[in-house]
Every structure is written in C-alpha cells, then in structure tokens.
C-alpha cells in the first residue's frame, strides 16, 4: 500500500498572500512524507486579462506574482522533493516556465525539471468553427479575448510520472491541481471514479486557501477564529483510497473545524450529488466529516461517477469601456446630498449613458443597475456615505463623460463632497459553452 500523499495549498487566487506557502512548505518538509505544493491563481476574468497582457508582451500573460510566490519556497521544495503544481501559467505557461528557470538561477539553485501542460487554450483560428457550433452566431458579433477549456488532471499526472518537479498549467479545473498529484502518486487510472471523486473533494477543500482554515469563515461574535490575521493554509493527506484528512500549517493561526470544512465542501457546489469536473462527477450527498484531532478533520463517504462527456469552455470578449466615479459626503444630511449627487449625474447623462448609482454605506451590495433596490430603501440619515456612479459604453470617449461629471461635483454641488476618484477601463464579458471532450486533446512537454 502506497504511503499517503500530502498536498499543501500555497495560494487560493491571483493576488493571494505571497508569504502563505512558507509555513506550508516547512510543515510538509517536517512530516517527511511524499508531498506536493499547489498554487491556484486563476479565475475567469484573470485569464482574460492575462490574454490581453500577452498581446502587449509575448513574455507576459502568466501570474504576475509568480516570482514573489515561488522565491521564498523554491529552494526548500527542491531540497525536500516537494513537487509544485499550479495553474499560474494562465495564458502563457511557456513564459511562466522560462521565468521559473530564471528565478532558480537568480537564487543560485539548480534548474528544476519543469513540465508545461497544453490543450486548454482554444482561442486560435483553428478552434473558431467548433466554438461557433457551441455558441452560435453570437460568436460572430464579439471580439474574443480568450477561449479556454477546463481540462483535467491527466496531463498533470503524466508529467509528474515522467519526473517533473514543477508542473505549469493554464486553465485546469481547480480541484484537478490536487487530483493530478494523487493520480501520479497512487497510480490511479482515469476511470477509478471513487478515488477520483474523493481526491476531487480534497482538491476542492484546498483550492481557496484560507477559506477552509478560518479566513473567509470568520464572523466576529458568530464564528470567532483565533489568529485570523495569519491563518495557516490547508494541507490534505490523501490516502490510497482517495479519502483525506485536512489540517493546517504548523505554528499558524486560523482553525480547521467541522464548520469550516462543511462550508468549503458546499462552496460553489450547485448539486452535492453531482459536482461536475473534467475528471469525475463527485458525489458528497452521503459524505461525513469528523474531527479527528484539534485542527484536523477527516472526510469520508465521497463517491465518484463517470466523468462528463463534454468540457466547459469560457469565452471572454471585449465589451466596451467601464467608467466609474466616486465621491464622499459626511456629516448632517450626508445621505440626502449623496442621493442628490447621484440624481445630478444621472440627469446630466440622460440619453447618453445608462448610469448605475450606489450609495456605499446605505445601499450598494444588493443594488442593481436599474436602481430598483435603492428606490425601495427609504432614505435614512447616514452620515458617512460614498456615492458611486458607473456606466459602460462601446466608445471610450462617451464613457469618459461619466468620470468628468463626477469630478464636476466638487464645485457644481451638492455641498461638501470630497475624495473624488474616477477610472475608465476596458470591460470584459464572458460566454460559456460545452464542447466534446475528444475535441480538446491535452498533453505536456518538458521545458527546454
């Protein structure tokens, strides 16, 4: 029977804390067990922005914080045989691999064996007909920024089995970052549905970093978390049958409890009996969680079913320009003045832009573009309000008019406004579709 595999989380999204992986790696090294470190840094919009960056610079398009994330831990990972798997390749895995080679040399380390996963990028002209069949004529009306399929764990597992020490991928499904190392370590087949289903949920627990160790869980007075300013990132111990125990990095804050694990198990799961991934359909309808030690939770009873025949594809496209402007009002009558400011901007731009107004501090989180929520909320007497106006338009010059109108509130009234900030930036939108699995071949290659 193979020894369990430890899989630690180094990041849960692009922009996560770059010092989070250090305690995880030290914990993995101290356990002296087979181990892997995963970085999940990719979201739909993140990938589209990476594609736009690559257009400007052929050596850009990967996770911008990659050097900052790897520099503190790369040497320890190489010394202790801790493999690294990540989707921080984003739109340009080959360039990310080259940057890792350069980083190793900068740090005086030997160059690691790096594998590059291929197959997720469907944005080339060769894929246009397939995407049009899946999306329809709407595809002819948009300027595609990126098109990427959510691919699975098989190329990751194959790369690790071939001796890769670091695997750099683009848009693989988040849980697959953990499933791939588990497949390679335990020798599972691509149709070992039970094991894959269990490992998928282990990956799901890890994929958001500190969410499962108390960070996003924390709610003072309701769900208090010790040392939440420095929560340890999670580690999963994955057994040969795919079952797992989750704990956190040693000597860190945060917590791993039944409640933190249950929250993350259900996070973004539309159907607990059918969590669709490229590798397997995971089923947690009869899963059980148990606290086996302080800050250590075991997950049992996960099942797996045959994987879907199709893969999800996200197509991101350029959708004009988003203009935003904000101004603050304080003291007596602040809310009334903020409401008046929003009304002024909307009236000034009537017939030119459809403007959304939010009153931050009164009603904004649950507002809507048409302003129906704001109109249903009775005016109050808030004394610290920030008015936000936003609009989009295909023409940047038209969108810029909103920024100018908000700036004009400084002296055109109402009284006492300050702290104006404005921005105009390219807007991206997304279409999703499904394509046949066989139309998306995946592979890996070792970096030269």
N, C-alpha and C positions, 0 to 999 in steps of 0.2 A: 504494500500500500504506500502510495506516494505521501510524502510529508505535506502538511497544509502549506498553502501559499499565502503570504502576507501582501496585501495590496494597500498602499497608502495614498491618500489624496494630497496633492500639492497645490491645487487651485480648483476653484469651483466656477470661475467665469473669467472673461478677459477683464483685467483690471483688479483682480483679487490681490490680497496681500502677498508681497514677494518674500516675506520672511516666514510664511506659514509652513513651507516644506522642511525647513531646518529641523525643528523638533520631530517631525515625522521620520525623516531620514535617520536621525540619531536613535529613535525608537526601533526602527527596522534593523539597524545595524546591531543594536544591543541584543535583539532577540536571536540573532544568528540562525535565521531560518531563510529559506528561499523567499525573495521579496521583489516587489515591483513598485515603482512610484508612478502615479498617473497625474496628468495635468489636463483638466477640462477647461478650455478657454474660448469656446466657440459658441456663438449664438447666431440666429438667422441674420440679424442686421450686422453683427460683427463680421460675418463672412462677406456680405455685400460690400461693406466699407473696405475690407481687405482687397477685394477685386478692384475697386476703384483706385486704391493705393498702388496696386500692381500696374495699372495702366500708366500711372505717372512715373513709376520707378520699377524697372524689371526685377530689381533685387528687394523690393518691398512686398507687402501683402501677407506676411506672417505676423504672429502675435508680437506687438511692439515691445512688450515687457519680457520677451523670451530671455535675453541675456541677464536681466535682473533676477528672473526666476531661477535660472539654472546656475548662475555663478556661485551662490553660496553652498550648493549641494553637489555639484557635478563631480568634484574630486572624491567626496565620500561615497557617492554612488559607484564610481568606478573602482574604488578600493575595496568595497564590500560586496561587489557583484550585484548591486541593486539595479535592475533594468528600469528604464524610463520609457513610458508610452504616453503620447499626447496628441491632441488634435491642434497643437499650436502652429502647425504648418499652414492652417487656414487656406488662403488662396494660392499659396506658393510654397509647398513643402520642400522642393529642392533648394530654394533660397534659405529656408529655415535650417536645413541640414548644413549648408555651407556656413551659416552663421555659427552653428554649434561647433563646427570644426575650428573656425577662427577663435571662438571663445576658449576652447580647450587649449589652443596654442598660447593665447594671451595669459592663461592661468598656469602655464608650464606643465600641463597634463598631456598624457598621451591622447592621440586622437581616437575616440571611440568608434566602434562599428555601428554605423547609422543606416537604418532602412527607411525608405520613402514609400509610403502607401499611395497607390494610384487607383483611379477609377471613379471617384466621386464627382469630378468636375465635368458637367455636361453642357458647358457654355460655348463650345466650339460650333462652327457651322455644320459639322458632321452630325450633330445631335438635333439640329433645328427641326427636321421633319418629325422625329419622334416626339419632341416637345409639343409641336403643333397638334399632333394627333391626340395628345393627352390633354392639352389646354383648350384647343380650338382656335378660331380666328382671332380671339383676343390677343394672342401672341403677336400677330402682325401689327398691332397698334401700339406696342410698347418698345422701349429701348432697354434690352436686357443687360443688367449689370452682372448678374451671376446666376448660374443654374447648377445646383448641387444635389446629388442623391445622398440619402442617408444610408451609407454602406455599413457592413457589419464587421465582425471580429475575425473572420477567416484570414484576411491578409496580414493582420497583426500577429495572429498565432503562427502563421507560416514564417513571418520574418523573425520572430523570436526563436522558433525552432531551427532556423538557419544560422543562428548565432548573433543576431542583432542585439546590441546593448542599449540602443535608443531607437525607438520607432516614431517617426514623424508622419502624421496623417493630416488630412484635411477634414471634410465633413463625414466622420464616422458617427454613428449614434453614440450618445454619451455613455450608456452602460457598456457598450462594446469595448471601451477602453479597458475595462476590468475583465470582460469575458475573454478577450484575446489572450492575455497572460495566463488566465486559468486554463483555457483550452490547451495552450502550449505546455504548461507545467504538468497537467494531469493527463494529457493525451486523449482528451475527449474528441469524439467525432462530431461532424457538423450536424448530425441528427440525434445526438444524445440530448433529447429535449428536456428531460428532467434536470440534468446537471446544468444545461444552458439556461433554463428558466431560473434556477436558483442563483447562478452566478450573475445573471442579469439584474436580479434584485439587489445583490451585493453591490454591483456597479451603480445601481440607482441610489443606494444609500450613500455612496461616496461622491457622486457626481457634482453635488452642490457644496462640497467642502463643509464649512462650519454650520451649515443648516442642520445637520444631524447631530452636532455636538453642542448645541445650545445657542448658537449665534442668532439665527433668524427665529428661533423658538422663543427667545427672551421677551417677557412682557412683565414689567415690574409690578409686584403685588399679586399677579396672577400666575406667572411662570418665572420665578426668580432663578437666575443662573449664576453660580459662583465664578468669579474671574472672567466675566464675559468680555472684558477688554482684550483678553489674549486667549481665545478659545483654541484648544488643541484641535488640529484637523484629524479626520477619522482614518482608521485603518480597519480593513476587513481581513479576517482569517478565513480563507476559503478551503474547505475540506475536499477530499476526492469526490464525494457525492454532491458537491456544489453547495452544501449548507455553509452558513457563515456565522461568525461572531464579530460584532463591531465594537471597537473601543477607540480611544483617542491617544494622541501622542503623550508620552510621559512628561510629567512636571509642567503641565499646562492647565489653563482654566477651562471653563465650559463643563459640559456633562454629557454622558450618554445614558439615557434612561428609556424606559418603555414608551414614555410620551414623545421624546424627541425622535425615536425610531419610528413610531407609528405615524407621526406627522410626515416624515420624509418618505415612508413607504407609500403613502397616499398622494404625495405631491405630484401634480401633473399626470395622474393616472386616471384616464377617462372611464375605464372599466376594470375594476380589480380582478375580474375573472379573465380578462383578455387585454393585457398590456402589450401592445404591438411593437415589436422591434425587428430589425433586419435579421436577427439571429434566431428568434424564437418568439412565440406568444407566451408570455409569462402569466401565471395564474396565482394570485395571492388570496383568492376567496376563502381558503381554509388555512392560511398562514397563521402561525403562532409566534409570538415574541416572548422571551423570558429573560429576566435579569439574572445573569449567572454570576455576577460579581459587581462590585462598585464600578460604574462607568464601563460596563461590558454587557452587551445584550446579544442574545442568540436568536436567530430567525430560522424557524422550521416550517415545514409543510408547504413550501412553494412548489408548484408544479409547472411543467412546461408542455406546450403543444407545438405542433409543426408550424414552422415559420410562414409568414405571408408569401404569396406568390409574386407580389409587387413591392416595389420600393417607393417610398415617398421622396418627392423632389420639390425643393423650394426654388422658385424663380424670383429673384429680386430685380426690380426695374426702377429706372429713374422716373420720378413722378413730380417734376417741377421743383418749386422752392418753398421752404417753410420760413416764414418770418415770425419773430416773437419779440415782444417788448414788455417790460415790467416796470412798475413804479410803486413806491410805498407811500402810505398815509398813516399817520399816528395821531393819538390824542382824541379829544372830543369830536364826534362827528366823522371819524375816520372812515367808517364803513359807508356812510352816505356819500362822502367825497369820492371814495373808490368806485362806488356804483355809478356816480355821475361821470367819472373819468372814462369808465368803460362805455357808457352811453355816448359820450362825445366821440370816441374813436369809431364806434360802430356807425354813427350818423355821418361822420366825415368821409367814411369809406363806403357808404351805401351805394350799391350798384357797381362797385369796383371789386370789392373783396367780401367774402363771407367770413366774418370775424367771430372767433370764439373768445369769450371773456370769462376768466376765472377770478374769483376773489379768494386768494390764498389767505387762510385764517378764518374764512367764513364758509365758503362752499367752493370746492375745486376738485377734490379727489373723485367725487361722484357726479361731477357736472358732465355736460355733453356739448357737442359742437353747436347745437341749436339753442343752448341756453335754457332749456326747459327746466332742468333741475334748479338752476339759480333763481328762476322766476317763481318756483314753487316754495322756495325757502323765504320765509318772512324776513324782511330787513331787521337787523338787530342793531346792537350798539358796540360792535367790536372796535377796539381802539388801537389795533395793530394789524393793518390789512395791506396786502400787496396785490395790486391789480395786474393781471397778466392778460395780454391780448395776443392772439395768434391767428394766422391765416396762411393759406397756401395758394400758389398760382404758378402757371406754367412759365410765365415771364418774370425773371428776377427783378426787373425794374418796377414792375407792378407790385410785387411782394414787398419791395423796399419801402413803399409808401406807408405801410403799417409802422415800420420802425421810425419813420420820420414823424408820424402823427403822435406816437407815444412820447418821443423826445420833446415834441412841441408842448406837451402838457406841463413842462417845467414852468412856463410863464403864461401859457394860454389858459391855465386853470384846469381843474379847481385848485383851491388853495392848499399849500403845504405839502405838495408832492416832492419826492426826492428819491435818490438811489436808482435812477433810470439805467436799465441795461437792455440792449437790443442785439439781435443776431438775425442773420439771413443765411440759410444753408441749404444745400441740395437735399431733397427729400427722396427717400427710398420707400417702395411698397413691395408687397410680396404676393405672389400667386403660388398655390400648392397644387400638386397633381401626383398621380401614381403612374409608374412605368413598369413594364415587365422586368423581373429580376434578371432574366437572361440577357437583356439589352444593356446591362451595366456590369461588364466584366471588371473584376478587381485584381490587383497584383501588387507586388512590391519589388523594389530594386535596391541594392546596396549603393549608398553614395560612394562616389569615386574617392 
